[in-house]
Amino acid sequence: MNNEKLGNIFKGDKVIWMVFFFLCMFSIVEVYSASSSLSYQGGNFWAPMIKHIGILALGLFFMLCTLNVKCKYFKIVTPFLLAFSFITLIWVLFAGQSTNGAQRWISLLGVQFQPSEIAKGAMVLAVAQILSAMQTEHGADKKAFQYILFVSIFFVLPIMIENMSTAILLCATILCMMILGRVPSKQIGQLIGVIVVCIVLALASIMIFGHELPDKASTQNLTEEIKEQKEESGTFGKIFHRADTWKSRILKFTNSKPIPPQEVDLDKDAQVAHSNIAIASSNIIGKGPGNSVERDFLSQAFSDFIYAIIIEETGIEGAAFVAILYIILLFRTGRIAGQCCNNFPAFLAMGLAILLVTQALFNMLVAVGLVPVTGQPLPLVSKGGTSTVINCVYIGVILSISRSAAKREQTKEDVPVGN
């Protein structure tokens, strides 16, 4: 009887559920360990963890609500989500709350959130609908490519102004969805060529219009002097006000000159330096949960650089286990998508899985120093607010598809040999 009740609550693919709970367990332990700075500031050792558990519980509630919605109803909310996302993205550009030199937050009815987080899901929904509606025997219709680009422009550009890494993440997800949706290879090739040209022009603009941050400024914070200069320069300055941070990050990442340990500036390069120290001091096997040293010195240890703390405390095995969980999520979702009779739920599930896994990959690469600092949290692990809840909703959508999407009939070719 108890198993039947649990089955009614935890519906959908059981492997996805296991991945979700393992990530949440890692999240609770590592956020608790990495939140020493927040505990010190607030004077309460348990408060950060209790708050984080509360957010995960809220995310679980919304996930349970979402997985009980039949996947066919997700189409209905798409236009409303697109309209809401576009309005809030424009709103945040002019009246958003600034964090670390970027206007990414707005408050609505007392709730603070990042519009870009909602826009990502809305775009995946829109692309999934376009690709599914325009499928032919030979792949997606050529017009599908045009429609996807048209919709993307209204969301990618506003996101890019304040959050370049999120815009790149969204573009990568859309590109992968178009490949899975069998958009003509010629169009995809042309798009990749245009993207390369845009990247070159964007880098050139950043290097030309950006100013290298003063020695005492970190790559995460702009000085008051630079802020005033950008405000005085009007609209042009507002558009390029993040160029200083981007340029600083690019220069630091491309600087191949070896720096002796005694010459490392821990004030100027604090995040990268302490992240490297955390990884190097793990001694492969790790120091054990709760025994991190660098959490007290590493800014955003509980968010953007939590993977470095995971490596420091759990070693290579723990870091590999977390990475494997995301790989399982991607491949398991691929199996769910392959069983779908209709195209829309299959494209939607794969789009959301690619979005989560790509963001996780960004975070891990930053932590180990293979890409410049991007500010992307580790999905379902990093301490977060609305981003954590929305990621839980994404998992809920995948579970809903695994539960309610029409399954294609298994043919003889699908049956494994020996069965």
N, C-alpha and C positions, 0 to 999 in steps of 0.2 A: 504493500500500500504506500509506504514511504517512497519507494522507488518510482511509483506511478506519479506521485505528487511532484517529486523532483523533475521527472520527465516533462511534466506540464509546464514547469517554470523554465528549465534549461532546454528549450527547444532548439532544433537546428543541428548543424554539424558538430559532433562531439570533439573532434580534433581542434576546430577553431576555438571552442570553449576552453580546451586545455591550454592552448597557446595564450589565450587571453588571461587566464588565471595565473599562469607562470610569469607572464610579463608584469601583472599586477603585484605578485609577491616580490619580484625583484624590485619593483618600483617602491613599495612600502619600505623595504629594508634599506635600499640605497638612498632614498630621499631622506629617511630618518637619519642616516649616517652623514649625508652630505649637507644637512641643514644646520650645521653648528653655528654658522654666522647669523642665521635668522633666529636661532634659539638665544644667542648672546644679545642680539639687538632687542628682542622681545622680552627677555628675562624669563621665558618659559621654555623648558627643554622639550616638553611634549607637544606644545602648540602646533609647530609646523607639521608634525606627523599626523596629528589628529585632524588638522585641516585638510591635509592631503588625502587621508582615508575618507573623509567626508566627501571630497570632490570625486574620488573613485566610486563611492557608493552612489552619488548622484548620477555619475556616468553610467553605472550599472543599471540604475532605474530607467534611464532614457534608452539604454540598449535593449532592455526587456520590453519596453513599450514599442520600440522600432521593429524588433524581430517578430512581433505579433501583427504587424501590418503586412498585408499581402503585397508582393513586389509590384503588382500591376498598378497599385495606387501611388507609387513613387513618381510615375509620369505626371500625375495631376499637380504635384507640388512644385515641379520644375519651373514653370513660368513665374510663380510667386517667389521662389528662392532667387531666381535670376534678377527679378526686379528689386527685391530687398537688398541683394548683394551689391547691385550697381549703385543704388541710392546711398547705401552706407559707405561704399568705397569712395564715392565723391565727397560724402560728408566728412570722412576721416581726413581727407586731404586739406580741408579748410578749417575744420574745428576739432580735429582729433587731439587726444592727449598724448603728449610726447614722452617716450621712454628711450633712454640712451641715444638721444638725438634724432629719433624717428617717430613720426606721428602714425601710430598703428592702432590705437585704442579709442573706442567711443563708449559712452554710457547711454543705455536706453532702458528706461523704467527701472533705474537703479542697478542694472546689470552691466558690468564692464566686459567688453569682448573685442576681439580682432575681426573686422569684417572679412579680411582675407581668408580666415579659416572657413567661414561659411561659403565664400566665393569658390574655394577649391572644390567643395562637394557639389555646388551648383553647376560648375563647369563640367565635372565628370558626368553628372546627370544629363546635361544638355548634349554632350558629345555622344553618350551612349544612345540617346534617343535619335540623334541625327544618323548615326551609323546603322542603327537597327532599322530605321524607316527607309533607308536608301540602299539596302543590300540587294544585289542581283545575283544571278548564277555565277557571274564572273568577278564578284567582289563588289565593293561599294561604288555607287554611281559617282561620276566625276564631280557632280555638283555638291556632293557631301563635303568634299575638301573645301570648297568655297564657303559653304555655310559655317563650317567649323571655324575657319579663319575669321569670318565676319563676327561671330559671337565672341571669339577669343580676344579680339582687339579691345572690346569694351571692358574687359576684366583684367587682362594681363598688363596693359599699360598703366592703369591706376595703381595696381599692386606693385609694379616695378619701381615707381617713383619713390616709394617708402620702404620697400622690402624686395631687393633684387633677388635674393636667394629663393624666396617663396615663388616669385615669378618664374625663375628658372625651373624650380621643382614642378610647377604647374605645367609649363611648356613641355617638359620631359614626359610627364604623365600623358598629356594630350597626344604627343607624338607616338608613344607606345600604343595608345588606344587606336590611333589611325592605322598603325602597322597591323595590329590584331584585327581591326575592322576591314582589312584588305583594301585600303585606299590605294589607288594605282601607284605603283612604285615610281613612275616618272614624276608624279606630283610630289611625292614624299622627297625624292631626290632634289627637286627644285626648292622645296621648303628648307631642306638642310643647307643647301647652298645659300639661300637668303639669310638663314640663321647665322651662318658663319660670317657673312658680310656684316650683319647687324652687330655681332659680337665684337668684330674688329672695330667698327665705328664707335660702339659703346665704350670699349676700352680706350680708344683714342680720345673720346670726349672726356672720360674720367681723368685721364692723365693730363689733359690740357686745362680743364676747368677746375679740377680738384686741387686742393692745397694740402701739402703734407702736414700732418698734425704736429704740434709742438712736442718736444721730447717727453714732457711730463704728462701728456695726454695719452690715455689708452686708446686702443682701436675701437673701444665701445662707447666712448664719451667725447663729445665735442666741447671745446672750451667756450666760455661765455663770449669771448672776443670774436670767435669765428661765427657764433650764432648771430651776433649783432651785425656782422658784415653781410651775412646772408639775408637778414631781414631788410637791411637797407638797400639791397640790390633788387628788391621787388620780386615779381613773378618768376623771372629767370633764375634768380637766386633760390627761390623756394623749390623749383623743379630740380635744381642741381645741388641742393644743400647736403645730400648724402654722398656727393662725389668725394668729399674729403675723407670720409671713413673708408669708402671703397678703395680710393687710391692708396691710403695707408696700408690697408690689408694686402693689396696686390704687391706693393713694394716690399713688404715684410716677407710675403710668401716667395717672391721671385728672387730675393736676395740669397744667392748661393754661397756667399762668402762665409767660411767657417768661423764661428765665434767661440773662443775658449770659454769654458764654464765660468771662470772668474770675471769675465767681461760681460756676462749676460745682465741686461738691465731688467731686474725683476719688477720695476715700477712701470716701465714702458711696455714690456712684453710679458706682462704678468700671466695672462691666460695661457698662452702657448708654452711659456717656460714652465709653469707649475703643472700643466697637463703632461708635458714631457717627463718632468720629475716623477709624477705619479705613476706613469707607465714604467719608467726605468726602475723605480724602487719596488715594483711589485715582485721582482725576483721570480717571475714565471708562475709561481704557485700562489701568489697573493699574500696579503697580510691578515686576511680574515675579515669577515663582515664587521663593520663598526670600528675598524682599526686604521682608517685612512688618516694620513697626516696632512696631505695637501688640500683636503677639504677646507681647512682653516685659512688657506691662502689663495685658493682658486675661486675667482669670481664666477658666479653662475654654476658652481659645482653641482647644484641640485637640478640644473636645467640643461643648458647648452653643452656642458662638459661632464655630464653624469657618467658617460661611457668611460672616461678616464678614471673616475673613481671606482667604477665596476672592475676595471682592469687592476687597479691598485689593490683592491680588497679581495677579489676572487681569482685573480690571475688570468692566464690564458684560457683555462678551462671555462671559467665563468663568462668571460667575454665571448668565447666561441659559442657557448650555450645560448646566450642572448641573440647572437647573430643567426644561429640555426633556427631559433623560434620564428624569426621574421621570414626566413627561407621556407619553413614549413607553412607559414601563413600564405605565402605567395603560391606555392605549389598546390596546397590544399584548395585554395580558392580557384586555381586553374582547373582542378578536377571538378569542382562544383559547377563552374562555368561550362565545362565540356559536357555535363549531363543535362544542361538546360535545353529545352525544346525550342525556346524562342531566343532571339538575338539580344533583345534589350536587357534582360536580367544577366545574361552572360557578360556583355560589355560593361554593365554597371559594376558587377562584382569584381571583374578584373581591373577596372579603372580605379576603384577604391583600394584594392590590394596593392596595386602598383604605386599609388599615391603614398600609402603608409610605408611600404618597404623602401621606396626611393628616399623618403624623408629620413628614415632610419639610417640608410646608407650615407646620406649627407652628414648626419650627426657623427657617425662612427669615423668617417674619413677626416672630419675636422679634429676629432679628439686625438687621432694618431698622427696628425700633421700632414696628411696627404693632399688636402685642399685648404684654401684660405678660410678664415673664420666666417661662418655664415649666420650663426644665431638660430639654427634650426634645432628644436628640442627633439629628444628621442621619444617617438610616439608610444603612449601608454606607460612609459617608464619615468620620464622627466616630470618634475613638479610643474603643474600647470593649472589653469582654471578652465576657461571655455574651450581651449584647445584639447584638453583631456576629455571633456564631456563630448565634444564633437567627434573625436577619434573613437570613442565608445559607440557613438551613433553609427559611424562607418562600419564597425564590426557588427552592429545590430542589423544593418542593411544586408551584409554578406550572409548572416545567419538567417535572415528572413528569406533570402533567395534560396538558400540551401533547403529551407523548410517548405516554402510555398510555390516556388517556380515549377512550372510544368516540366517533367522529365521526359527526355526522348526515350523511345523504346530501345532496349538493348538488342542488337542484332547478333547473328552468329559470329560475325567478325569481331565483335566486342567481347565475346566470352573467352576468358583465358583458356589456354590449352590444358586439358586434364579435368575441366569442370563440366 
